[in-house]
């Protein structure tokens, strides 16, 4: 099944696919991991992707949703960037909520010293570094470094 590829080709998130297909996000996640789909689920997805049900059900359930060769280098890079961007936005939102909570606690405990500033500054440096990295303003590790590290890890795995 090429559910993930079809979803990405449409530019949809798992949440969007779940919404338009009437399935749960959890179901979409399981299918993209390679779990077997019911005929009802395949019918819903076939209607959304405008393909025949047999197209989605012809592959063996154990087969991966897509092979790395099915995605171009640009698509893989875009997927990775979007994942990094999502992680940054999640990090920034968590930071904002927690710091606001600490501010409220500081405000209502009657302590006159604004102690919440220390975690705000410390964690803020981490959020800023994360943002600089994601938006490629400053990169400590080049793609060549990543490639070398991946090759080292694969070489170790092959020896074991």
Secondary structure, DSSP 4 states (H G I P E B T S, - for coil): --HHHHHHHHT--HHHHHHHHT--HHHHHHHHHT----HHHHHHHHHHHT--HHHHHSS-TTS-S--GGGS-HHHHHHHHHHHHHHHHHHHHHHHHHHHHHHHHHHHHTT--S-THHHHHHHHHHHHHHHHHHHTTSS-SS-HHHHHHHHHHHHHHHHH-
